[in-house]
């Protein structure tokens, strides 16, 4: 089976479930006949997952040549989503699905499993939900038996919908909201979504078709907020519904108080206008899954957050909302600017690496925390991700660290982060570590590739703050590495 989207929120949880739960007892497949292949644009993102040695990883994109990825594949699991990624994301999403369908048919694939979105086709659906349905139809048009599972709000630690709900409730005791907060929906726990997907993938007795899946409760968004407040032990939140807030204004407000960037928030808000409830009970009868209620789903998600056991998050997916589309030639101010600092320490290179790899999130950035927060707030106001104050305990390539993205990891030698904040250019923060006579030498580089004159003006404006923040950051890293870790062994050849 080929999983397209294994580096995403759902895919990263489905793969280990397939390895652990499949095949089912009533399936004619045997253990030695089942293998999982993961399609990834950046295979290095899977290097740190605990199940990496149990799968095959193939580099590729759903819009490209999939000949090698499809070879010998019986089932394709399609979990790719391009929501909000550029002005033409709907067109690109449909083109990618058609490409996968064509190449799957040519490769002799026998089944496609796809996770789409709820919503009645007869309604005036949002762009997001309409695209989800069109992708499902494109996959089914291949002639390959296709199982399309349609879900609404997914509740799980790290999910996009749950993080939006969590931040709105925890940050705002009183919320002025548009009418969509009273629209009905049927939230489903991520564990139940995975259970449905596993059954759809490995059970041969499930007929193709569209199946609507949801949790045990049908609620409004206001009721979801009330339930979250109860589960989190918070006072009741008051929501004032008004008819004048447009999706644009709502998404900017959500982008300001939650980790979601404005482009994603807007698509989600527009989808919340549509009622997304299960109208057809065939899924419950066919798959034998008994979905949990909203209270249990939220309780499980909060418990996972509390113990820092969040295997995947929405921000870890291959989202490209903040990557510049083009770079300018050198004459437009595109030459790189940098702030390079170096320090030596008695701590071993691995100790320095471990300290750097733990930066961000609740630990912070060692220096100028107020300035970091101000920069994050300004980024939110212009539509960026802001200072998410979030990271996984153990990071891998592609993971988010506040408003940075891990671009390169070389244990004991290098950590490289790429900025996702809205910038007139591209920015990186890099630490290179090398052994020294009595410990190690660490080089910290802040690099900015400006785009146009605005990019150059931006660098000049922030340079004075760099002279305060970056020396303190490097000094803090060195001090922390020396305090927590033993010094490097003396050079035996000396």
C-alpha positions as CSV (number, residue, x, y, z in Angstrom):
1,X,0.0,0.0,0.0
2,X,1.2,3.5,-0.9
3,X,0.5,6.3,1.6
4,X,0.5,9.7,-0.1
5,X,0.7,12.3,2.7
6,X,2.6,10.2,5.3
7,X,4.3,13.3,6.6
8,X,1.0,15.0,7.4
9,X,-1.2,15.0,10.4
10,X,-3.4,12.1,9.6
11,X,-0.9,10.1,7.5
12,X,1.7,10.2,10.3
13,X,-0.8,8.5,12.6
14,X,-2.2,6.1,10.0
15,X,1.0,4.5,9.0
16,X,1.9,3.1,12.5
17,X,-1.7,2.0,12.9
18,X,-1.5,0.1,9.7
19,X,1.7,-1.5,10.8
20,X,0.3,-2.5,14.1
21,X,-3.4,-3.3,13.3
22,X,-3.3,-4.6,9.7
23,X,-4.2,-7.0,8.4
24,X,-7.6,-7.6,10.1
25,X,-8.5,-11.1,11.2
26,X,-11.2,-11.4,8.5
27,X,-8.9,-10.2,5.7
28,X,-7.4,-12.9,3.4
29,X,-4.1,-11.0,3.5
30,X,-1.2,-12.4,5.5
31,X,1.4,-10.4,7.4
32,X,4.1,-11.3,4.9
33,X,2.0,-9.9,2.0
34,X,1.5,-6.4,3.5
35,X,4.0,-3.7,3.2
36,X,3.7,0.1,3.5
37,X,5.4,2.5,1.2
38,X,5.4,6.3,2.0
39,X,5.5,9.0,-0.7
40,X,7.2,12.1,0.6
41,X,8.5,15.3,-1.1
42,X,11.1,15.5,1.7
43,X,12.0,11.9,2.8
44,X,14.2,13.3,5.6
45,X,11.1,14.4,7.5
46,X,10.5,10.7,8.2
47,X,14.0,9.9,9.5
48,X,13.1,10.5,13.1
49,X,9.7,8.7,13.3
50,X,9.8,5.5,15.3
51,X,8.4,3.4,12.5
52,X,10.8,4.5,9.8
53,X,12.6,1.1,9.6
54,X,9.3,-0.7,9.0
55,X,8.4,1.2,5.8
56,X,9.8,2.0,2.5
57,X,10.1,5.7,1.7
58,X,10.0,7.0,-1.9
59,X,10.8,10.6,-2.8
60,X,8.1,12.2,-5.0
61,X,5.2,14.6,-5.3
62,X,1.6,13.8,-6.2
63,X,1.8,16.2,-9.2
64,X,4.9,14.5,-10.6
65,X,6.1,11.2,-12.0
66,X,4.9,8.4,-9.7
67,X,6.1,5.4,-11.7
68,X,8.5,4.1,-9.1
69,X,6.2,4.9,-6.2
70,X,3.3,3.0,-7.8
71,X,5.2,-0.1,-8.9
72,X,3.7,-3.2,-7.3
73,X,1.1,-1.2,-5.3
74,X,-2.3,-2.7,-4.6
75,X,-3.8,0.2,-2.6
76,X,-3.2,3.9,-2.7
77,X,-4.1,6.0,0.4
78,X,-4.6,9.6,-0.6
79,X,-4.2,12.1,2.3
80,X,-2.8,15.1,0.5
81,X,-4.3,18.5,0.9
82,X,-3.3,21.9,-0.5
83,X,-5.7,24.1,1.5
84,X,-4.9,27.8,1.1
85,X,-1.5,27.3,-0.5
86,X,-1.5,30.1,-3.0
87,X,-4.3,31.7,-5.0
88,X,-4.7,28.7,-7.3
89,X,-4.6,25.9,-4.7
90,X,-8.0,24.5,-5.8
91,X,-6.9,24.1,-9.4
92,X,-3.6,22.5,-8.3
93,X,-5.3,20.2,-5.9
94,X,-7.6,18.8,-8.6
95,X,-4.7,18.5,-11.1
96,X,-2.7,16.5,-8.5
97,X,-5.6,14.1,-7.8
98,X,-6.1,13.5,-11.6
99,X,-2.4,12.8,-12.0
100,X,-2.5,10.3,-9.2
101,X,-5.6,8.6,-10.6
102,X,-4.1,8.3,-14.1
103,X,-0.9,6.9,-12.9
104,X,-2.6,4.5,-10.4
105,X,-4.7,3.1,-13.2
106,X,-1.7,2.7,-15.4
107,X,0.1,0.9,-12.6
108,X,-2.7,-1.6,-12.0
109,X,-3.6,-0.3,-8.6
110,X,-6.7,-2.2,-7.2
111,X,-8.1,0.3,-4.6
112,X,-7.9,3.9,-3.7
113,X,-8.8,5.2,-0.2
114,X,-9.3,8.9,0.3
115,X,-10.1,11.1,3.3
116,X,-12.3,14.0,2.2
117,X,-14.7,16.5,3.8
118,X,-18.4,16.4,4.8
119,X,-21.0,18.7,3.3
120,X,-24.0,18.3,1.1
121,X,-23.3,18.7,-2.6
122,X,-26.7,20.5,-2.9
123,X,-25.5,23.2,-0.5
124,X,-23.5,26.3,-1.5
125,X,-20.3,24.7,-0.2
126,X,-17.1,26.6,0.7
127,X,-14.2,26.5,-1.6
128,X,-12.4,24.1,0.8
129,X,-15.3,21.6,1.0
130,X,-16.1,21.9,-2.7
131,X,-12.5,21.1,-3.5
132,X,-12.5,18.1,-1.2
133,X,-15.5,16.6,-3.1
134,X,-14.0,17.3,-6.5
135,X,-10.8,15.5,-5.5
136,X,-12.9,12.5,-4.5
137,X,-14.7,12.5,-7.8
138,X,-11.4,12.8,-9.7
139,X,-10.0,9.8,-7.9
140,X,-13.1,7.7,-8.5
141,X,-13.1,8.7,-12.2
142,X,-10.0,6.5,-12.6
143,X,-12.3,3.5,-12.7
144,X,-10.4,2.0,-9.7
145,X,-12.7,1.0,-6.8
146,X,-12.5,4.1,-4.5
147,X,-13.5,4.4,-0.9
148,X,-14.0,8.1,0.0
149,X,-14.4,8.8,3.7
150,X,-15.9,12.2,4.4
151,X,-15.2,13.8,7.8
152,X,-15.9,17.2,9.3
153,X,-14.1,18.7,12.3
154,X,-11.3,16.4,13.5
155,X,-10.6,16.5,17.2
156,X,-7.1,15.4,18.2
157,X,-4.0,16.8,19.8
158,X,-2.2,18.9,17.2
159,X,-5.0,18.9,14.7
160,X,-5.8,22.2,12.9
161,X,-9.4,22.3,14.1
162,X,-8.5,21.3,17.7
163,X,-5.7,23.9,18.0
164,X,-8.1,26.6,16.7
165,X,-10.7,25.6,19.3
166,X,-8.1,25.3,22.1
167,X,-6.6,28.7,21.6
168,X,-9.9,30.5,21.1
169,X,-11.3,29.1,24.3
170,X,-8.2,29.5,26.4
171,X,-7.3,33.0,25.3
172,X,-10.8,34.6,25.0
173,X,-13.2,34.6,28.0
174,X,-15.5,36.7,25.9
175,X,-15.7,36.3,22.1
176,X,-17.6,38.4,19.5
177,X,-18.2,35.9,16.7
178,X,-20.1,35.7,13.4
179,X,-23.2,33.5,12.8
180,X,-21.1,30.5,11.9
181,X,-20.6,29.7,15.6
182,X,-24.2,28.4,15.7
183,X,-23.9,26.1,12.6
184,X,-24.2,22.4,13.4
185,X,-21.3,20.0,12.9
186,X,-20.4,16.5,13.9
187,X,-16.8,16.4,15.2
188,X,-14.9,13.1,15.2
189,X,-11.9,12.0,17.2
190,X,-8.7,11.4,15.3
191,X,-8.6,7.9,16.8
192,X,-11.9,7.1,15.1
193,X,-10.8,8.6,11.8
194,X,-7.7,6.3,11.9
195,X,-9.9,3.3,12.8
196,X,-12.1,4.0,9.7
197,X,-9.1,4.4,7.5
198,X,-7.4,1.2,8.7
199,X,-10.6,-0.8,8.0
200,X,-11.0,0.9,4.6
201,X,-7.4,0.0,3.6
202,X,-7.0,-3.6,4.8
203,X,-10.5,-5.1,4.7
204,X,-11.4,-6.5,1.3
205,X,-15.1,-6.7,2.1
206,X,-15.8,-3.0,2.1
207,X,-17.5,-1.9,-1.1
208,X,-16.3,1.3,-2.9
209,X,-18.3,4.4,-2.5
210,X,-18.7,7.6,-0.4
211,X,-19.0,7.1,3.3
212,X,-19.8,9.9,5.8
213,X,-18.1,9.6,9.2
214,X,-18.7,11.6,12.3
215,X,-18.6,11.4,16.1
216,X,-21.4,10.5,18.4
217,X,-22.5,14.1,19.0
218,X,-24.0,16.8,16.7
219,X,-23.2,20.2,18.1
220,X,-22.6,23.8,17.2
221,X,-19.2,25.5,17.4
222,X,-20.4,27.3,20.6
223,X,-21.3,24.0,22.2
224,X,-17.8,22.7,21.2
225,X,-16.3,25.7,23.0
226,X,-18.4,25.1,26.1
227,X,-17.4,21.4,26.1
228,X,-13.7,22.4,25.8
229,X,-14.0,24.8,28.7
230,X,-15.5,22.1,30.9
231,X,-12.9,19.6,30.0
232,X,-10.0,22.1,30.6
233,X,-11.5,23.3,33.9
234,X,-12.1,26.8,32.6
235,X,-15.0,29.2,33.5
236,X,-17.7,29.3,30.9
237,X,-16.8,31.3,27.8
238,X,-19.3,33.9,26.6
239,X,-19.9,34.1,22.8
240,X,-21.7,37.1,21.3
241,X,-22.9,36.3,17.8
242,X,-23.1,39.2,15.4
243,X,-24.0,39.3,11.7
244,X,-21.4,41.7,10.5
245,X,-18.1,39.9,10.8
246,X,-16.9,38.7,7.3
247,X,-14.8,35.6,6.9
248,X,-11.8,37.9,6.1
249,X,-12.2,39.8,9.4
250,X,-12.9,36.6,11.3
251,X,-9.8,34.8,9.9
252,X,-7.5,37.8,10.8
253,X,-8.9,37.7,14.4
254,X,-8.3,33.9,14.5
255,X,-4.8,34.3,13.1
256,X,-4.1,36.8,15.8
257,X,-5.1,34.7,18.8
258,X,-4.4,31.1,17.5
259,X,-1.3,29.4,15.9
260,X,-3.1,29.2,12.6
261,X,-1.9,31.6,9.8
262,X,-4.6,33.8,8.2
263,X,-4.7,31.9,4.9
264,X,-5.6,28.6,6.6
265,X,-7.9,30.3,9.1
266,X,-9.9,31.9,6.3
267,X,-10.5,28.6,4.6
268,X,-11.6,27.0,7.8
269,X,-13.9,29.9,8.7
270,X,-15.6,29.8,5.3
271,X,-16.1,26.0,5.7
272,X,-17.7,26.5,9.2
273,X,-20.6,28.3,7.5
274,X,-21.7,25.0,6.0
275,X,-23.5,22.4,8.1
276,X,-21.3,19.3,8.2
277,X,-23.3,16.4,9.7
278,X,-23.7,12.8,8.7
279,X,-26.8,12.2,6.6
280,X,-26.0,8.6,5.7
281,X,-25.4,5.9,8.4
282,X,-23.8,3.4,6.0
283,X,-20.3,4.0,7.4
284,X,-21.3,2.8,10.9
285,X,-23.0,-0.3,9.5
286,X,-20.2,-1.1,7.1
287,X,-17.0,-0.4,9.1
288,X,-18.2,-1.5,12.6
289,X,-16.6,1.5,14.3
290,X,-18.4,2.9,17.3
291,X,-17.2,6.6,17.4
292,X,-16.7,8.3,20.7
293,X,-18.5,11.5,21.8
294,X,-17.1,15.0,21.9
295,X,-16.3,15.1,25.6
296,X,-14.1,12.0,25.4
297,X,-12.4,13.2,22.2
298,X,-11.5,16.5,23.8
299,X,-10.4,14.8,27.0
300,X,-8.1,12.5,25.1
301,X,-6.6,15.4,23.1
302,X,-6.0,17.4,26.3
303,X,-4.4,14.4,28.0
304,X,-2.0,14.0,25.1
305,X,-1.1,17.7,25.1
306,X,-0.5,17.6,28.9
307,X,1.9,14.7,28.7
308,X,3.6,16.1,25.6
309,X,2.7,13.0,23.6
310,X,1.6,14.5,20.3
311,X,3.0,12.3,17.4
312,X,1.8,14.6,14.6
313,X,0.6,18.2,14.3
314,X,-1.0,20.3,11.5
315,X,2.1,22.5,11.4
316,X,4.4,19.6,10.6
317,X,2.8,19.0,7.2
318,X,4.3,20.2,4.0
319,X,2.6,23.6,4.0
320,X,4.2,26.4,2.0
321,X,2.1,29.4,2.9
322,X,5.0,31.6,3.8
323,X,7.6,30.6,1.2
324,X,8.4,33.4,-1.2
325,X,7.4,32.6,-4.8
326,X,10.4,34.2,-6.5
327,X,13.7,35.8,-5.6
328,X,15.1,39.0,-7.0
329,X,18.4,39.5,-8.9
330,X,21.3,40.9,-7.1
331,X,20.8,44.4,-8.5
332,X,17.4,44.6,-6.8
333,X,19.0,44.0,-3.4
334,X,18.9,40.3,-3.4
335,X,22.4,39.6,-2.2
336,X,22.5,37.9,1.2
337,X,23.0,39.7,4.5
338,X,24.2,37.9,7.5
339,X,25.0,38.2,11.2
340,X,27.7,35.7,12.1
341,X,29.0,35.0,15.6
342,X,31.2,32.4,17.1
343,X,32.0,31.0,20.5
344,X,34.0,28.2,22.0
345,X,32.9,26.1,24.9
346,X,34.2,23.2,27.0
347,X,31.0,21.3,26.3
348,X,31.2,18.4,23.8
349,X,29.7,19.0,20.3
350,X,26.8,16.6,20.9
351,X,26.0,18.5,24.1
352,X,25.9,21.8,22.2
353,X,23.8,20.2,19.5
354,X,21.3,18.8,22.0
355,X,20.9,22.3,23.6
356,X,20.3,24.0,20.2
357,X,17.9,21.3,19.2
358,X,15.8,22.1,22.3
359,X,15.5,25.8,21.6
360,X,12.1,27.5,21.1
361,X,8.7,26.7,22.5
362,X,8.4,27.1,26.2
363,X,12.2,27.1,26.6
364,X,12.4,30.3,24.5
365,X,15.3,31.9,22.7
366,X,17.7,32.8,25.5
367,X,17.7,36.5,24.8
368,X,15.3,39.3,24.0
369,X,12.1,37.3,24.8
370,X,10.0,40.5,24.7
371,X,11.4,41.4,21.2
372,X,10.6,37.9,20.0
373,X,7.0,38.3,21.2
374,X,6.6,41.7,19.6
375,X,8.0,40.3,16.3
376,X,5.5,37.4,16.5
377,X,2.6,39.7,17.1
378,X,3.6,41.9,14.2
379,X,3.8,38.8,12.0
380,X,0.3,37.8,13.0
381,X,-1.1,41.2,12.1
382,X,0.2,40.9,8.5
383,X,-1.0,37.3,8.1
384,X,1.9,35.2,9.2
385,X,2.0,32.3,11.7
386,X,3.3,34.5,14.5
387,X,5.2,33.1,17.5
388,X,3.3,29.8,17.8
389,X,5.0,29.0,21.1
390,X,5.1,25.4,20.0
391,X,7.4,22.6,19.1
392,X,7.6,18.8,19.4
393,X,9.8,17.4,22.2
394,X,12.0,15.7,19.6
395,X,12.3,17.6,16.3
396,X,12.9,16.3,12.8
397,X,13.4,17.9,9.4
398,X,10.2,19.8,8.5
399,X,9.0,20.3,12.0
400,X,7.8,23.7,13.2
401,X,9.6,25.6,16.0
402,X,7.6,28.8,16.7
403,X,7.8,30.8,13.4
404,X,10.7,28.7,12.1
405,X,10.8,25.4,10.2
406,X,13.5,22.9,10.6
407,X,15.3,22.7,7.3
408,X,18.4,20.6,8.1
409,X,19.6,18.5,11.0
410,X,23.0,16.9,11.3
411,X,23.3,15.5,14.8
412,X,26.4,16.8,16.6
413,X,27.2,19.1,13.7
414,X,24.5,21.4,12.4
415,X,21.0,22.8,13.0
416,X,19.4,25.0,10.3
417,X,16.0,26.7,10.6
418,X,14.1,28.6,7.9
419,X,11.8,31.5,8.8
420,X,8.1,31.2,8.0
421,X,7.2,34.7,9.1
422,X,6.0,37.1,6.5
423,X,9.2,38.8,5.2
424,X,10.4,40.7,2.1
425,X,12.9,38.0,1.5
426,X,14.0,34.7,2.9
427,X,15.7,34.1,6.3
428,X,17.6,31.3,8.0
429,X,19.1,30.7,11.4
430,X,22.0,28.2,11.4
431,X,24.3,26.7,14.0
432,X,27.5,24.9,12.9
433,X,29.3,22.9,15.5
434,X,32.8,21.5,15.3
435,X,35.3,19.9,17.8
436,X,37.8,22.2,19.4
437,X,40.9,21.6,21.5
438,X,39.0,21.4,24.8
439,X,35.4,21.1,23.7
440,X,33.7,22.6,20.7
441,X,33.3,25.7,18.6
442,X,29.9,26.9,17.6
443,X,29.2,29.3,14.7
444,X,25.8,31.0,14.7
445,X,24.6,32.6,11.5
446,X,21.5,34.6,10.8
447,X,21.2,34.9,7.0
448,X,18.7,37.1,5.1
449,X,18.2,37.1,1.4
450,X,16.3,40.3,0.8
451,X,13.7,40.7,-2.0
452,X,13.8,44.1,-3.6
453,X,14.4,47.4,-1.9
454,X,11.9,46.6,0.8
455,X,14.0,43.7,1.8
456,X,17.1,45.7,2.1
457,X,15.2,48.4,4.2
458,X,13.9,45.6,6.4
459,X,17.4,44.3,7.2
460,X,18.7,47.8,8.0
461,X,15.7,48.3,10.3
462,X,16.1,45.2,12.3
463,X,20.0,45.1,12.4
464,X,20.2,47.2,15.7
465,X,18.0,44.6,17.4
466,X,20.1,41.8,16.1
467,X,23.1,43.3,17.9
468,X,21.2,42.8,21.2
469,X,19.4,39.5,20.5
470,X,22.0,37.3,18.8
471,X,25.0,37.6,21.1
472,X,22.7,36.8,24.1
473,X,21.3,33.8,22.3
474,X,24.7,32.3,21.6
475,X,25.9,33.0,25.1
476,X,22.8,31.4,26.5
477,X,23.3,28.3,24.4
478,X,26.9,27.9,25.5
479,X,26.0,28.4,29.2
480,X,23.1,25.9,29.0
481,X,25.3,23.3,27.3
482,X,28.0,23.7,29.9
483,X,25.6,23.6,32.8
484,X,23.7,20.5,31.8
485,X,26.4,18.5,30.0
486,X,29.9,17.2,30.9
487,X,32.8,18.7,29.1
488,X,34.4,17.0,26.1
489,X,37.2,14.5,27.0
490,X,40.7,15.7,26.8
491,X,42.5,15.1,23.5
492,X,44.4,11.9,24.0
493,X,47.0,12.9,21.4
494,X,47.9,16.2,23.2
